[in-house]
């Protein structure tokens, strides 16, 4: 079976001027491969600067990838066909405040993708579609003529989701869609994502740093560190049976809202900070903070190997 | 009675006078803090948790004013103190660390400059002695090569490092109380773990009291002895960590706990709290949470619920508890 979206050896380097004539490359995403099946949610987690947002944006060609392939149902996504591909792949952004045009009404914001892709033959049809979308994400019809600033954060995120759904996509990249929201509102939006998936069968790439939320919503999870995927597998495997030392420390660092549980466990506190992606350590990027690092880790990047049930880990030691 | 507690906040009211009218950010908050205690204040944006902390430090914005109540520090009411007395009090007795370590450090001075300034202002150490103390403090908060760091500017340090510098500065005069206002919200999980661990170990070492203000229930569960839950500028529930998490008695607290993923059953559906966070510009007459509460009764709309003791470690302000207590007694008064 061909997966809905497949990424093969994706690389995204950004040139950085480090001197008058000197340009170095920041390896934001370095040789990343993964797949997403139809109607599935893949969670992408990692700390800031690990390249998770860049992966999401490169998938939709918001950045031109340096190397590698992105396949949608086996067809390569390229600069030439990206316009039509964006009917099938869409994006929801992190910040519901800056991702909506303040001078457009809700109707225009949601209607814009319909116009761009010529999906409506008449004004009445356009209007009907917009109202249907608003209903889908739980917005009232009378909100159609209002502007984005009149809404709260949670409602704005709903507008952003309606806009993404307008072209009836099969795949949506959700880049930190709930991290700007209050806890009680987060739950509303997360539930909506789940309901939409049941109703419409869309697949998500769910990028977030809140590991509890990602575990809750995802079928599978990929963990990134400095531009590389270090561990991937089912949500439960990655959380409960994590193997890679980075994933282990990440999981043990998550504050769990359960006093007895959280005080009883042993936390693995990492030393030091994430190295600069401009001066990546040789071999495994995590070795500078890893308690298990050996000589081999400094020489060569470990490949992802299967540890059973599709649980892939990139580590020489574990 | 009054000097028994290190800090005692009594019926605190803080308002902001804006163009849109008076905004009642804190409406009658009372709590006590004892030496060596870690108190957590949790709530959503606009719940008044940060304003409560700023009121204690008396560092409200120019439009903000404490309109009622007392803040007793070792029995003395700070709301009556003048600026020079407060200047001595801040830093020496109570220190604060903020959410964003980038904007709370001055970008044009070195770390050393800023640390030494705090030390010379509040202690008798001057010159070389102050500089030595600064280096010592950096070592205390786990920064290596302190001598080199002292010469660096804030932008040369990472977020976690900057927050460590902020903590070092806050601890410069060994305060009795450390207020941490969302100290780890801007940081990554692994760095957050480092900072929380640091605050915990310093608290044990120096025996100070900590007020931890945050919206993150996980951080609260991990760190705090006692918890205050705030909504709409009022305290809706208070108690020990175990009581709040395992036996919540206010509809808002119950809702909060239901709306985060359950660790024991990750795939369980979340139950969100309906509606949107409260607009403190027009507070309802009764319970602040009534508009979003599933069990809202008539009395909730018109009267602010009184605080009721659930047991000796636990109090909640919710009419539901009054109703339940009434029914338990068979409906007779």
Interface residues (C-beta under 8 A of the other chain):
Chain A: X47 X48 X152 X154 X155 X182 X183 X184 X185 X186 X187 X188 X190 X191 X194 X209 X211 X212 X213 X215 X216 X235 X236 X239 X249 X250 X252 X253 X254 X255 X256 X257 X258 X259 X260 X261 X262 X263 X267 X269 X270 X273 X274
Chain B: X44 X45 X158 X160 X161 X188 X189 X190 X191 X192 X193 X194 X196 X197 X215 X216 X217 X218 X219 X220 X221 X222 X241 X242 X245 X246 X255 X256 X257 X258 X259 X260 X261 X263 X266 X267 X269 X270 X271 X272 X273 X274 X276 X277 X292
